[in-house]
Amino acid sequence: VLPMLVQPGVIEGTQSWRRAIFKPGDAGGDPFAALAAALMAPEALPELSSAGTTVAEMANLIRNEATAATILLRQSLSQAGTYARAEEERRLLDLARNFETNNREADAVALRQKAADLPPGIVRIALLADQLEELFTSGIAEEVVESFIDRLATLATSGRVFVIGTLRSDFYPQVLEHPKLIELMKDRGTYALPAPTPGDIGQMIRQPAAAAGLTFEENRSKGEHLDELLRDAAIKDPGALPLLSYTLEQLYERRTPEGMLTLAAYHDLGGLEGAIGRRAESLELAIEDRRIGPVDRARRPGRDPAIARHPGATRRPGGKIAK
């Protein structure tokens, strides 16, 4: 959707696009911090930090001072528009000089005039809020969810930010509990995606990897093909599909120097189920930390933090962990 949206002419009057992608559960489950980090990323609107504003400060502005955050966003988009116009003017003048070198004076004059007549640059940002169901599954307090939805609605109706949200269909009832989400969805292009076929899942795994120059390991003697193992595991449990990207991310972090995703890394993760289990455990600990604090959690009676990282383990005399 994003590549189609940012094509020239799709949104009238927009000369240049930036893009930002985030998930509400990023940044330790703080949706405001996740949004701020996405907006200030190099491919999004780094101009937000031109006055020294940090991600943490931007997150606090979005959370507590919505008007100030909106003004800063507007100013940064205007600054980005100035840069975009200057870049286009530079491109036209370089081309004019090239025409002059080739004795195409009339063309050079026309380009110089076009450069002089360029309108103010208009930049908009496309914001993808991926896996919005994380608002309801990451242990985020209800009042934080409400406040975040309010800020997201402000961005979506600003005319400067185009918001695209993805959501698993089984979380649609939770959406209906939030009037502002309902209003955003009404008459604004809600599109229901059908469940992916096995072929679709295979393409979701292979095509991004191929575009990034990555390969999947094969063990022909055992008949193992990593891409097929991933596909088959995702097919078995459609509910695990949203976490397929997490498993691929873990495999990417363990890739070889040649860019191969390996079977050894996959088996070390425990397959798709193991990777999901690790992800669930990390989320559980993060939620518990936010509720009672990491130090208090470690001091809870019967809760040995070292043993907690190794289910089924015991502590031997001398302090060593036995699995």
SULVEN-V549633 format. One record per helix or strand of 3 or more residues. SS is the DSSP state (h for helix, s for strand). FROM is the first residue (numbers start at 1). TO is the last residue. Records with the same first field share a line. If there is no record, write none. Layout:
SS: FROM-TO ; FROM-TO
//
This chain:
h: 2-5 ; 26-29 ; 31-39 ; 46-49 ; 55-64 ; 66-101 ; 105-116 ; 134-137 ; 142-156 ; 169-175 ; 179-185 ; 198-211 ; 226-236 ; 238-253 ; 263-269 ; 271-292 ; 294-299 ; 305-308
s: 16-23 ; 123-130 ; 161-165
//
